[in-house]
């Protein structure tokens, strides 16, 4: 049988995972400079399922405004190129033999605003995951038998404080990423 501290610890871990996932997704949002992590969120249909791009190709940034993508398997080149074109990142890869050059177009003000909207959408998904962890933890605490009502109430307050702290972390990530995107 679980105890309140164990349940709170489990809920905190779930919330922390949601924050980390949001942070990881933000690395895929581009700013003015090319980064190999920019393509981490792109998924490619390969071998009967969709897999992350970095599992089927090597991504590097040889110049500040250029990424190169080199497929491990030449037969996946077209699928990778299509996935890059259809991503929300506005990329236009050019294939040269076994190497794809992906120039990073400069961000227009309109494109920057679209990127900020995308950041807010991703952050909201992170907040939802944190709130889901809170709901799950609270329902598991309520199911515990033989505990004084005061302990359950105190635990609920602790879980709510954890939730607020993790949502603040996500908000901090939003503000930092927004400033990075809007920086000309």
N, C-alpha and C positions, 0 to 999 in steps of 0.2 A: 504494500500500500504506500502511496506517495504522501509526502508531507508538504506542508505549505511552502517551506523554503525550497524544496526540490521543484515544485511546480512553478514557483516564481523564477527560479534559475532557468528552467526550461523555456519559459515564456520570454525571458530576457535574451536567451540565445537565439530564439526565433526572430525576435525584433532586430537583434544585431545583424542577423543574416539578411533581413530585408534591407537594412541600411547599406550593408556591403554590396548587395546586389544592385541597388540604385546607384551607388558610387561606380560600380563596374560598368553599368549601362551608360553613365555619363561620359566615360572615357571614349565611348563610341561616337559622341557628338563632337563634330569638328569645330575647331576655332580657326584662326588664321594659318596655323602651321600643320603640316602633314605629320601624322603619327600612325605607326602600324596598328595601334589599338583602335584606331578609328573604324577599322573593318571588323572588329571582334563581334559585332552584333549581326553581321551578314551571314545568312545561312544558305547553303548550296545543296540542291538535290543531287545526291551521289549514292551509288550503291544501294538503291532502294529506300533511302530515307533522307531527311534533310540534316546536314551536319554543319557546324561552324566552319567558316572559310579557313581559319587557321589550321584546321585538321586535314585539309585537302590541298593547301598551297602555302608557300612561304611568302610572307608579306614583309617588305622593308621600306624604309624611307631614306633613299640616297640623297635627296635634296629637300629643302624646306617646303617646296610646293609640289612634290612628286612622290607618289608611292609606286612600288613595283610589286606585282603579284606573279609568282612563278608556281604553276600547278605541279604537284608531285606526279600526277597522272595526266598526260597530254589529252586523253579522251574527255577530261572534265573541263577543258578550257572554255568551250562554248557555254556550258552551264554556269561557270564562274563569271564569265563576262556578262551574261544575262542577269545574274543575281546582283552584280555591281550596278548595272544600269537601272534596275528596278528598285534599288534601295532608296530610302528617303533622303539619302545624302547628296543627291544631285551630281553623281559622278559619271564620267564618260571615258571608259577605259579604251586604250588603243592596243591591239595585239600585234606584237612583232615576234614571229616565230613562237618560241615557248615562253615568252615574257610579256606580261601585260603592264603597260605604263598607264598609271592613273593620275593625270594632272589634277591638282587641287585648284578649282577656279576660285578667284577672290570672292569673298562673301559680300553680296549687295546688302543694303539696309533691309530690304524686304526678306531676303533669305535669312538674315540674322534673326528677324522677328519670327520666322517659321521655326528656326532652330530653338528659340526660347520657348515657343509653344510646345515643341516636342519634349524639351527638358521638363516643362511643367506636367505634361502627360505622364512621363516616366516617373516623376516624383510622386504623382498621385497614386500610381500603381504601388510604389514603395510604401506610401502612407497606408493604403488599403491593407497591404501585407502586415504592417505593424499592428493595425487595428484588429485584423483577423487573429493575430497571435494573442492580443489582449483578450478578445472574446473567448478564444479557446482556453486560455489559462483561467479566466474567471469561471467558465462553466465547469472546469475540472475542480476548481477550489470549492464551488457550491456543492459538488457531488460528494465531497469528503464528509463522512459521518462522524459523530461523536466529538465535534470541535465546538468550542464556545462561539457564539455569534460575534463577540468582540474580535476574536482572532480572524474570523472570516472578513469582517469589516476592515480591519487593519490591513489584511492581505490585499483586499480590493483597492484600497488607497495606494498601497505600494505598487501594485500592477499599473494603476492609472498614472502614477508618477513616472514609472518606467516608460510607459507609452508616450507621455508628454515629452520626456527627454529624447526619445528616439525620433519623434516627429520633428523636434527642434533640430536634431542633427541633419535630417533630410532637408529641412528649410535652409539650413546653413549651406548645404551642398548646392541647393538651387541658386542661392544668391551668388556664390562663388562662380558657378558655371555660367550664370547669366552675365556677370561682369566680364568673364573671359570671352564670351561670345560677342558681346556688344563693343568690346575694345577694338578700335580701328587701328 
